[in-house]
Amino acid sequence: LILLLMIASSALYTGLLIQRCMDMDSTIRSYPDIGDRAFGAKGRALVSILMHAELYLVATGFLILEGDNLSYLFPKAGFELGGYSIDARRSFVIMVGLIILPTVWLNNMGVLSYVSASGVAASLVLLCSVLWIGEFDGIGFHEKGRVIGWSGIPTAASLYAFCYCSHPVFPTLYTSMRNRRQFPKVLMNSLD
């Protein structure tokens, strides 16, 4: 939990710094604009390349994460298409990609709030399901095992950090808000 709090705090702080940069100069609308103000045309190009690479890698990481997790839950979900056998992991990567693809065509980030709300609702349903099964379906909570699995810390840190990988959309989100003074509240609520 301390690791999660540290990652969330750094994401909040950097989001507030981005807001401060954008408030100082009204012509700043994206990360390349910030790179341009700091380092000129070379800074704009470098920031643009790094930002687009990050967006590509985050999307790729999300597809891999979903493919792995869903294939562990449903290992026999593969299918055959045109003589090719596609295993569960690849089939889930394809399905998740097709489900997520329409969200990249949105012009207004306000619509993504509904997608985000569905993710929050799914998390609550999952939490309630685990608590219900543990308490009422005879599984129980037996408090066995180790308190800290040190070998899993790198994996946990990368999964926690992945949850806060929305920095590339902060400038777009900030510029699409009607009331920009509520951006710190949006950051706080998203980090909860």
N, C-alpha and C positions, 0 to 999 in steps of 0.2 A: 504493500500500500504506500510505503514511503517513496518507492520508485515511481509509482503511478502519480503521486502528488507532485514529485519533482518535474516529471514530464509535462503534466498539466499546467503547472506554474510557469514553466518556460514558454509553453505555447501561448498562454495568456499574456505574458509580458511582451513577447515578440509581436503579438497581435496589436497590443496597445502602442508599441513603437511604430508599427505600420500606420496606424491611425494618426499618430502624431506627425509622421512624414507627410501624409496626404493632406492634413489640415494646414500645414505650413505653406504648401504650394498647391493651389487648386488645379493646376494643369497635370498633376500626378494622378494617373488613373490605373497604373499597373506597375508590376515589378520592374519591367524594362525602363519605365520612366524614372523610377528611383535609381536604377543603375546609371542612367544617363545623367541625372543630376549629380551623382557622386563621382563618376569616373568618365563622363563624356560618351562618345559614340561607341568606343570599345567596351565600356561598361554596359551599355545597353545591349550590345550584341552578346556579350558573355552571359549576362543575367538572363536574356531571352533563351539562349541555348540551354543553360542550366535549368531554368524553370520548365521548359518543354520536356527536357529529359526526365526531370522529376515527375511531371505529370504522367508521362509514359510509363515510368517505372512503378509508380503508385498503382496505376490501372493494372499493370502486369502482376504486381504483387497481390492485388486484391483477387484477381482471377485465380492465381495459384493457391492462395489461402482458401478461397471458397471451394475450389476443386478438391483440395486435400481434405478439408473438413467434411464436406458432403459425401465424399467417397468413403470416408471412415464410417459415416452413419448408414450409408446405403451402398455397400460394396458390390452388389450385383446389378447395379443400375446401368450397365453398359448397353450398347445396342450395335446393330450391324447396319451399315449404310453403303449401298453400292458395292458389296463384296468386301468392304473394309470393316474390321471389327474395332469398335471404339470402346475402350474400357471405361469404368465408372468415373475415374478422375478426369479424363479428357471430355467425357460427355457432360459433366457438370461445369467444366470450364466453358464449353460451348454454350450451354443453357444459360449460365449466369451472364456471359457476354451478350447474348441476345436479349436478355431481360434488361440489362443496364444500358445497352446501346442507345435507346431513345432519350435517355437523360442528357446525353452530350449534345443533342440538337436543340436544347432549350435556349431561348434568347434571354429569358428573365430568370434570374436566380431565385426569385420569390416563389416560384413553383416548386423548387427543390425543398422548401420547408415542409411540404406535404409528404415528400419522399422521406425526409428526415423523421417526420412524425411517425410514419409507418415503421421505421426502424426502432424508434423508442417504444412503440406499442409492442413490437415483436420481442424486444428485450424484456419488457414487463411480463408478457405471456410466458416466456421461457423461464424467468425467475419464479413466477407463481407456479408453474408446472413442476419445477424441481422441488420447491418447498412442499407442494401438495404430495408429490410422490414420496418424499422423505418423511413426511409427517403422517400421512393417512393411508398410504398403500403398503405398509409393512416393511418398507426399505429401512427407514430410520436414519438417524445421524449417530454414528458410533464413535466419532472422534479418534479414529485410528490413523496411523501413518506419521510421517515427519511434519514438523511445523514449517520448515523451510527446505525446499529441494534446491540446493545450491547449483546443481548441474542444469537446472531449468531456468536460471536467472537470465541468461542471454536471450533465450527464446521468449520469455515473458517480457523482457524489456523491448524487444523488437515488435511484439504484438501490441504492447501498450503504446509505443511510439507510432505504430501504424494507425492507431485510433485517432491520432492528432495530426494527420498528414494533410489537413485542409488548408494549409498556409497559402498555396498557390491561388486559391480562390478568394482570399481575404480582401484584396483590393477590389475585385469585381463585386463581391458581396457588399462591401462598404459603399461603393458608388451606386449600387442599385437600391439602397435603403432610402425610404422616405424621410425618416428621422434619424440622421446620422449620429445624433448625440446618444442614441441607445445602443451603439455598437459595443461599448464595454459590457452592457447587460447581456447582449447576444453572446459575446465571448464567454462570460461567466456561465450562462445557461448551457452553452454547448460543451463546456468542460466538466459539467457535473456528471 
